[in-house]
Amino acid sequence: MKEGLLQKIPNRADANLIALYTDYASDKVGDYSFVLGAKVTDGRHVPLGMVLKRIPAGRYAVLTSDKGPVNVVVPSAWKRIWSMSREELGGERAYKADYEVYDQRATDPQNAQVEIRVGLMMIR
């Protein structure tokens, strides 16, 4: 953030920040990759030192954090998600990709609200 890397992402589709959890080894207690980035309109030219990740299409439960300091409301929202039953969540977690969207509601880090999308297994 201090280096202004988000502003260096070419072809940004919008001003939102995306926090992506992906490449899960198993589940919430296993290893995974965490990538901060943005949605882009063209991913053919990735600058040196950056990566291109695609969020897989599929079913996602959409939850919204409370409003408050981002370092409080986001962990609190994840604790709530981890305690939710499959029925409350709307399905079984897929552990392929989950992501947080930091949009206009999160511009003030002391009074932020964040949307969290949790990947779910496809219904057969």
TAZISUL-V527696 format. One record per run of one state. SS is the DSSP state (hx for helix, st for strand, lp for the rest). FROM is the first residue (numbers start at 1). LEN is the number of residues. If there is no record, write none. Layout:
BEGIN
ss,from,len
SS,FROM,LEN
SS,FROM,LEN
END
This chain:
BEGIN
ss,from,len
lp,1,4
hx,5,4
lp,9,3
st,12,1
lp,13,4
st,17,6
lp,23,10
st,33,5
lp,38,2
st,40,1
lp,41,18
st,59,6
lp,65,3
st,68,1
lp,69,1
hx,70,14
lp,84,2
hx,86,4
lp,90,3
st,93,10
lp,103,1
hx,104,3
lp,107,5
st,112,1
lp,113,2
st,115,6
lp,121,4
END
